[in-house]
Amino acid sequence: MDSPDYSRLVFMGTPGFAVPSLKKLLENNERVIAVFTQPDRPKGRGQRLAPSPVKETALAHGLPIVQPTTLRDPVMRESLSAYRPDLLIVVAYGLILPQAVLDIPAWGSINVHASLLPKFRGAAPIQWALISGEKETGITTMRLDAGLDTGDLLLQETTPISTTDTAQTLHDRLADLGAELLVKTLQSLRAGTLQAQPQDPEQASFAPPLKKSQGQIDWRLSAQELDFLIRGLTPWPRAFTFLQGKRLILHRAQPLERRAPGEPGTIGSFENAQIQVFTGRGTLSLLEVQLEGHRRLNSQDFLIGFPLRAGEKLGP
């Protein structure tokens, strides 16, 4: 077989995270012969069907679009085969690629994953990196196999996690980083300078999908752990507690090392017009909150409309 030029690319992706990668390929005049993305989903109050961000980008560039509900259908595999792809580029696609699909492209499949594999394999690597208190994370490009993010590593790029990063800010930074690393990966593969490296399974950790229920605050955790959780669950599914029987979303907080002399979940004071809550270790200062049925407010403005008292408990 001739040396690979990886010229015929099929792109597979769905959410906004994948858009910079698709755009970067097009900016670099890569030959994207088709785009596979998930079917349109109901969105908004009217629940009208809406295209994925990747579909919107593909439409804007006049690319052929395929929207299967599954890739296990032999007819759909035949549709993919008809494009005669050299390489599949997979970025946050959201559908499982069975081995029969992975065998179609002449030179295999490349995945852009938002963690430093083998850490945080799975659907929510950005969120779990924050929740776990990691100091840094990054992007990995890898060869896809039939396992869950178990393929051989190609390139990695790290980025520090700041104390103000949320899942949203980290998402946006990693999406752009992933696009750049994807281009570097293709260049290195074509130059023949890239050697894939197997992952060490003993170093693996997992990042399963998040559920809304995971946002409920357990005030017995430390202030630092709660800060990690709040930032990791922003913008979805959001961390929350209860105030006087109503759900209170915690948008932004700051952990304080000071001693917490009261029961976890108890409001201790309102220093600097912020709601100071005792935790299992330390105090958590609530900076921005939102009571159900109301808009998001900073702590000072919230206290004007919803006066609280020291000793009041947060929680179910």
Secondary structure, 3 states (H helix, E strand, C coil): CCCCCCCCEEEEECCHHHHHHHHHHHHCCCCEEEEECCCCEEECCCCEEECCHHHHHHHHCCCCEECCCCCCCHHHHHHHHHCCCCEEEEECCCCCCCHHHHCCCCCCEEEEECCCCCCCECCCHHHHHHHCCCCEEEEEEEECCCCCCCCCEEEEEEEECCCCCCHHHHHHHHHHHHHHHHHHHHHHHHHCCCCCECCCHHHCCECCCCCHHHHECCCCCEHHHHHHHHHHCCCCCCEEEEECCEEEEEEEEEEECCCCCCCCCEEEECHHHCEEEECCECEEEEEEEEECCCCCEEHHHHHHHCCCCCCCECCC
